[in-house]
Amino acid sequence: MMSNAGCWKWRLAVLAITTSLLNGCGTVRSEDGRLATCPPVVEYGREFQARAAEELARLPEGSMIAEMLSEYAVTRDQARACH
């Protein structure tokens, strides 16, 4: 009768490798038992926002920085909705 010990060792090795690879997929940390996939939203004070608005108003028409800030505002809204 032939021994099947070699077959079980092979299966065990495949199981160990698969488990190791799948474990690498679970890199999202959890907080309070839920997935923490939402980025944090930095809160700015009124004075900071007022100064930023003044600086934005002084930018030339069609400024790339103004366009980037507009896109950043959308990203911030999405992050807030995620929480």
C-alpha positions in Angstrom: 0.0 0.0 0.0 1.3 3.5 -0.9 1.5 6.2 1.6 -0.3 9.5 0.9 1.8 11.5 3.3 3.5 13.4 0.4 0.1 14.4 -0.9 -1.0 15.8 2.4 2.3 17.7 2.8 1.7 19.3 -0.6 -1.9 20.3 0.2 -0.7 21.7 3.6 2.0 23.8 1.8 -0.6 25.1 -0.7 -3.0 25.9 2.1 -0.2 27.8 4.0 0.8 29.8 0.9 -2.8 30.7 0.1 -3.5 31.8 3.6 -0.4 33.9 3.6 -1.4 35.6 0.3 -4.9 36.2 1.4 -3.8 37.7 4.7 -2.0 40.4 2.7 -5.3 41.5 1.2 -6.6 42.3 4.7 -4.7 45.5 5.2 -7.6 47.8 6.0 -7.6 48.6 9.6 -10.7 48.6 11.7 -12.0 51.0 14.3 -14.7 50.0 16.7 -15.5 46.9 14.7 -16.1 48.7 11.4 -13.8 49.3 8.4 -11.9 52.5 8.5 -11.8 53.3 4.8 -12.9 56.9 5.0 -10.1 59.5 5.0 -10.0 62.0 7.8 -11.4 65.4 7.1 -9.3 68.3 8.5 -11.5 71.0 10.1 -10.4 74.6 9.6 -11.3 77.5 11.8 -13.3 80.5 10.7 -10.2 82.8 10.6 -8.3 80.3 8.5 -11.2 79.9 6.1 -11.7 83.7 5.8 -8.0 84.3 5.0 -8.0 81.4 2.5 -11.1 83.0 0.8 -9.4 86.4 0.6 -6.3 84.8 -1.0 -8.4 82.8 -3.4 -10.2 86.0 -4.5 -6.9 87.6 -5.3 -5.9 84.8 -7.7 -6.1 85.7 -11.4 -9.2 84.6 -13.4 -8.9 80.9 -14.5 -6.2 80.1 -12.0 -5.2 76.4 -11.8 -5.1 76.7 -8.0 -8.7 77.7 -7.9 -9.7 74.7 -10.1 -7.7 72.4 -7.8 -9.4 73.8 -4.7 -12.8 73.3 -6.3 -11.9 69.6 -6.9 -10.6 69.4 -3.3 -13.9 70.7 -2.0 -15.7 67.8 -3.8 -13.2 65.3 -2.2 -13.9 66.8 1.2 -17.7 66.5 0.7 -17.2 62.8 -0.3 -15.1 62.1 2.8 -17.7 63.7 5.0 -20.4 61.6 3.5 -18.3 58.5 3.9 -18.3 59.0 7.7 
